[in-house]
Each structure stands twice: as structure tokens, then as C-alpha cells.
Amino acid sequence: NGYIGKRHLFQAMREVATNPKGPVPLGFTVLRVPFFLEPGYSKSEDFEESNYDRLVRKWGGAAEFEAQKNRHGLKERGLEVGIPKFKLDRVASNTFASHRLVQWVTKTHGINKAEQLYNELNFRHFEEGQKLNNRLMLCDAGSKVGLDPKQVEEFLISSNGTEQIVAAQHMLQTMNIHSIPTFLIGGKFVTSGAAHARELVNIFRRIENSGLGAPESVFAEALGIPDNVMEEHMVFS
């Protein structure tokens, strides 16, 4: 689950960034790469499906889904990272608009603002069950994190950023990345699945101890991310 994976990632980054142990302290730049769990969903704002129905369909039946849910331990894993609940009957929809918005905010306002928006969207969808393809919700979420809702709406009405997201999808397919969370670190280190914060800390400490960092990005060029944005570091409170 990407919501849980994000929490583990940020726990690990915060620990390493605020407690440096190597010759050169690490700074972290997080670039979100759009990934679609249901690429076949209609982009129409009218289309929606219960997440429960989606998962029953995905796993081949209600009994099979219940068995998978018990194996996955989503509730327990969420509680471990401070997520009090997941709304099982949240509304599933095409996520192209929300991904496109996060990319636009990254390019125009930087990674920290984009991450604030990403946090807000995660909360609204996973915990409150809101639909990620709802333009009014996206504008309201943008306003909540300090963006001009009129500018957000103008962007969403346009098709800006579509070409870059399509290019990133082709790259994901070429790299055989078919699930989330998947972390590409400096273009070299790849970890996926239910990665725990301690595993990520170990990777970051190895990079820190090398003194060389891991500055490369696989997706920045395809997504059209400016150099000044890639030089920005996450701020940890």
C-alpha cells in the first residue's frame, strides 16, 4: 500500500537527515512517479467504483479477498505507522487528474508543497473515502495546502502535463515495475513491496557512509522536472 509505504519512507528519511552519521549529511529529494492501479478506468469524472467491489473483482471473489486481506495485515501495518483506519468502501476512480495535479505542483511550487498536497489527497482518499477524480475535491485540497484554487481548476481543465505522464508510464513498463510502493533511490537502489523504515534506513546509511550521495534520477527528465526543483530538499519538522 502506497500510503503505508510513504510513512515508512518519511520515517527513514527523517531519522537519517536529522541524525547524520557519515562524512556528508544526506538531503532528500522526493519525486512522485505516477502509477495507475486501474489504468483501464474511464477518465470521466462520472465513473466510480466501490473499492471493496474493485478488490473482490481483483482477487476473484469475496472469500479470496478476505483471505488476502488477512494475509496482508493492512490494518495492523497502518496502525504501526500512525494511520488509524482505512475506509474499505472508499470510492475508486481514475487517478490521472490527481497525479497530473501533483506533478504540476512539483514543477511550479517544489517538492515540499507537492508532498503537502500528496498527504492531503492520501488522507482524503484512504481515510475519508473521497474520490480522487473529483475536480471540486482536488481544488479544495489544493486550497487547503495554500494553492490558489482558481489556478488549480484552470490547470485541471487543461491537458497540460499529460504527455509527461504517458512517457513515465512507458518507462515503468520497460522497467517491469508493476506494483507500489517501489522506491528508486538515486537511480541505482530499488526496493519494493512492504519495505519497512529500518530497511530504508540501512540503504540510506550505506549511501551516507560512501560520502558520494545518490544524486541521479531516473524519471526527472521524462516528467519535465526543472533542475532547481531537483535541488530542493525535503524539510522535516
C-alpha positions, -999 to 999 in steps of 0.1 A, spaced: 0 0 0 15 33 -11 0 52 19 18 30 43 50 29 22 51 67 23 50 67 61 79 42 62 99 63 37 95 95 56 103 79 89 136 66 74 145 99 57 137 119 89 159 96 110 189 99 87 185 136 79 182 147 115 208 123 129 237 124 104 265 98 110 285 100 78 311 123 64 285 143 44 249 146 58 222 135 33 195 157 20 164 140 3 146 150 -28 113 130 -33 99 128 -68 65 112 -72 61 90 -103 25 85 -114 14 48 -112 -21 36 -120 -36 6 -102 -65 6 -127 -52 20 -160 -84 9 -177 -107 30 -157 -125 58 -176 -112 93 -170 -147 106 -169 -155 123 -136 -188 104 -136 -171 70 -134 -166 54 -100 -165 20 -83 -165 9 -47 -130 -1 -36 -145 -32 -20 -160 -42 -53 -127 -35 -70 -108 -57 -46 -133 -85 -48 -130 -84 -86 -92 -83 -84 -89 -113 -61 -115 -134 -78 -143 -134 -52 -153 -122 -17 -137 -152 1 -105 -149 -18 -104 -112 -9 -110 -118 28 -81 -144 28 -58 -119 11 -68 -92 35 -59 -114 64 -25 -122 49 -18 -86 41 -25 -72 76 -33 -38 62 -50 -25 94 -21 -36 116 5 -23 93 -13 10 91 -16 14 128 22 8 131 29 40 111 1 61 126 -28 55 102 -58 50 124 -81 35 97 -86 27 61 -121 33 46 -127 0 29 -157 13 9 -138 44 -4 -146 54 -39 -122 42 -65 -118 61 -97 -93 71 -124 -64 89 -107 -50 106 -138 -62 141 -127 -48 138 -92 -14 125 -105 -13 153 -130 -20 179 -103 8 166 -81 32 168 -110 22 204 -118 26 214 -82 60 198 -81 72 217 -111 57 251 -101 59 250 -63 85 224 -54 87 191 -38 77 202 -2 45 218 -14 37 188 -37 42 165 -7 18 185 14 -8 181 -14 0 144 -17 -5 140 21 -39 157 19 -50 136 -10 -39 104 7 -58 113 38 -90 123 20 -90 91 -1 -77 64 22 -92 76 55 -122 96 44 -130 76 12 -132 106 -11 -129 102 -49 -96 112 -64 -112 121 -98 -134 148 -83 -124 183 -96 -140 202 -67 -123 179 -42 -89 185 -59 -94 222 -59 -104 222 -23 -74 200 -14 -51 225 -32 -66 254 -13 -61 235 20 -23 234 14 -21 270 2 -26 268 -35 -49 292 -55 -80 271 -62 -87 290 -94 -52 282 -107 -57 246 -97 -90 244 -116 -76 261 -147 -48 236 -147 -72 206 -143 -94 219 -172 -63 219 -194 -44 189 -207 -10 202 -195 13 175 -182 -4 146 -200 25 139 -223 50 136 -195 28 112 -175 23 90 -206 61 89 -211 66 79 -174 42 50 -179 62 37 -208 93 38 -187 76 19 -158 66 -8 -183 101 -10 -197 115 -13 -162 89 -40 -153 76 -21 -124 41 -33 -118 33 -25 -81 36 1 -55 53 11 -34 85 9 -54 114 31 -44 141 41 -68 169 57 -49 195 77 -68 187 57 -100 205 27 -85 189 13 -54 155 -3 -59 133 -17 -32 96 -26 -34 68 -43 -16 61 -37 21 95 -21 28 99 -12 64 116 21 76 145 2 91 153 -14 57 153 21 41 174 35 69 200 8 61 201 18 25 204 55 33 232 49 58 252 29 32 248 59 8 257 83 36 288 64 46 300 63 10 303 101 10 292 102 -26 254 106 -22 230 93 -48 221 123 -69 208 106 -101 171 105 -111 155 80 -135 123 100 -141 131 137 -137 137 143 -174 107 123 -186 84 141 -162 99 175 -171 110 184 -136 132 216 -136 168 213 -122 160 238 -94 133 216 -81 156 186 -81 180 206 -60 153 212 -33 155 190 -1 127 178 20 121 198 52 115 177 83 97 193 112 
